[in-house]
C-alpha cells in the first residue's frame, strides 16, 4: 500500500511540475547578468504569489550560500501564521542553467521525492542591473517560466512603499503578471 501511494504521489507531482500548471503570463525575460557573489546571503520575502508551498507562512527568508561557481545552497525559512508560529524550513540547491547570464537557475529541494522535480528560478528584476558595484544586490524579483511563482525579495524585512510601487510598475512594463502578488513582509 505505501509503495502504491508513493508511486501515485510521484506521478501526480510529475504531472503538476511538467505542464498541468496554469500559465499566468508569457515566458519572462530575465536580467542580462547576475553576479552570484552579490546575490548570495539572506533575503527577506516582501511579497509573493500564494502557492501551495508558502500558504500561511510569514517572516519568510531565503538564504543562499555559494557551493561552487554555478551552484548555491538554498535554505528557505518561514513561520506558520505569525512570527511566533511553528518554524518551517526546506533546503536544497540552485544551479545556473544559463551561464551567459546567471539569471536562470534550477532549484532542487530535499528530501526525496522533491529532488526529482526541479523548479525554475528566473531572476527578472534586480535593483541595479546596470550598476556593477561590488556590494550586495538590495532587492530582486524571481519567477518561473509560467509566472506561477513570483517573489519580491529584499535584504531587509521592510522596504518603503514607494519602492514597492516602483517594483510593481517595472514588473508590469516587463509583462510580469502582478494580479496575484500580495504583500507578505512589511512596507514602510
C-alpha atoms as one frame of an Amber mdcrd trajectory, in Angstrom:
protein
   0.000   0.000   0.000   2.747   2.506   0.904   4.611   1.709  -2.305   1.458
   2.340  -4.365   0.873   5.627  -2.551   4.442   6.707  -3.278   4.057   5.873
  -6.988   0.783   7.825  -7.181   2.349  10.797  -5.356   5.310  10.840  -7.717
   3.053  10.576 -10.769   0.845  13.426  -9.549   3.852  15.582  -8.737   5.352
  14.896 -12.146   2.090  15.883 -13.813   1.866  19.106 -11.872   5.502  20.027
 -12.461   5.542  19.095 -16.155   2.723  21.135 -17.512  -0.562  20.948 -15.684
   0.096  24.299 -14.011  -1.774  27.260 -15.390   0.254  29.871 -17.235  -0.136
  33.371 -15.776   1.822  35.271 -18.400   4.335  34.963 -21.203   7.717  33.430
 -20.606   9.508  36.266 -18.821  12.719  37.907 -19.875  15.438  37.645 -17.264
  18.005  40.263 -16.308  21.090  40.426 -18.545  23.582  39.438 -15.814  23.648
  38.305 -12.177  26.822  38.373 -10.109  26.174  35.337  -7.899  28.635  36.566
  -5.271  26.480  39.711  -4.864  23.300  37.610  -4.831  24.264  35.228  -2.024
  23.285  35.933   1.571  19.946  36.368   3.336  16.857  37.696   1.548  13.503
  38.609   3.112  10.274  37.944   1.245   8.384  41.223   0.804   5.631  39.908
  -1.468   4.741  36.703  -3.295   2.121  34.880  -5.277   0.260  32.495  -2.990
   1.094  28.896  -3.895   0.689  25.583  -2.091   4.170  25.548  -0.545   4.061
  29.020   1.040   0.477  29.057   2.276   0.111  30.757   5.698   3.847  31.450
   6.015   5.114  34.793   7.346   8.558  36.220   8.121   9.904  34.193   5.209
  13.615  34.282   4.424  15.789  32.633   1.825  19.489  32.164   2.466  21.824
  31.418  -0.431  25.437  30.349   0.110  27.994  29.522  -2.592  28.778  25.872
  -3.231  30.860  26.453  -6.373  30.874  28.910  -9.300  27.486  27.770 -10.626
  25.659  26.375  -7.588  24.344  27.874  -4.359  22.808  26.164  -1.366  19.272
  27.252  -0.500  17.650  27.419   2.930  14.085  28.748   2.985  12.563  29.503
   6.396   9.081  30.698   7.332   6.698  30.687  10.284   3.125  29.410  10.190
   0.589  32.149  10.882   2.812  34.567  12.819   6.493  35.183  13.570   5.925
  33.209  16.776   4.351  30.293  14.883   5.803  26.917  14.065   9.037  27.226
  12.077   9.139  25.522   8.661  12.315  25.092   6.625  13.304  23.439   3.394
  16.797  23.176   1.941  18.218  22.405  -1.440  20.460  23.734  -4.168  20.090
  26.144  -7.068  22.233  25.592 -10.151  22.800  28.013 -13.005  21.347  26.682
 -16.267  22.287  29.698 -18.399  25.915  30.638 -17.626  25.883  33.518 -20.117
  23.637  35.482 -17.729  23.497  33.536 -14.422  19.859  34.724 -14.298  18.229
  31.333 -14.917  18.665  28.701 -12.237  17.088  25.379 -11.458  16.230  24.652
  -7.822  16.020  21.191  -6.285  14.744  20.817  -2.746  15.308  17.979  -0.303
  14.051  15.409   0.612  13.083  12.742  -1.902  10.830  12.872  -3.964  11.065
  16.696  -4.125  14.558  16.364  -5.589  13.089  14.654  -8.643  11.142  17.769
  -9.642  13.323  20.837 -10.118  11.774  24.276 -10.217  12.726  27.223 -12.376
  14.201  30.219 -10.579  14.403  33.098 -13.024  15.691  36.465 -11.840  13.646
  39.073 -13.700  14.488  42.249 -11.784  17.442  43.498  -9.728  17.915  46.827
  -8.022  20.835  47.957 -10.123  21.172  45.800 -13.207  23.404  48.352 -14.943
  25.499  49.175 -11.877  28.493  46.916 -11.406  29.437  47.924  -7.863  30.692
  45.210  -5.571  28.068  45.444  -2.822  25.184  43.012  -2.468  22.028  43.498
  -4.501  19.374  45.183  -2.330  16.235  43.757  -3.971  15.356  41.134  -6.547
  12.280  39.638  -8.162  12.145  35.974  -9.098   9.576  33.964 -11.062   9.419
  30.898 -13.292   8.693  30.209 -16.963   4.898  30.325 -16.427   4.840  33.148
 -13.855   3.149  30.750 -11.411   5.508  31.804  -8.646   6.587  35.391  -8.056
   8.731  36.617  -5.179   9.809  40.147  -4.319  12.907  39.830  -2.141  14.885
  42.422  -0.187  17.873  42.403   2.125  15.813  43.984   4.902  12.444  42.702
   6.224  10.772  46.004   5.219  11.031  48.327   2.221   9.481  51.744   1.524
   6.017  51.546  -0.018   7.202  53.869  -2.822   9.904  51.352  -3.749   7.354
  48.516  -3.765   5.139  50.536  -6.139   8.165  51.195  -8.372   8.989  47.473
  -8.450   5.395  46.616  -9.397   5.419  49.225 -12.178   8.681  47.810 -13.569
   7.239  44.295 -13.460   4.175  45.417 -15.405   6.441  47.080 -18.002   8.250
  43.749 -18.361   4.920  41.916 -18.830   5.129  40.141 -15.470   1.656  39.395
 -14.123   1.233  41.001 -10.671  -2.501  40.298 -10.205  -1.865  37.561  -7.614
   1.049  39.323  -5.888   0.359  40.151  -2.249   2.488  41.700   0.471   3.897
  39.172   2.946   6.617  41.347   4.502   6.493  44.950   5.652   6.138  48.228
   3.797   7.316  51.472   5.372
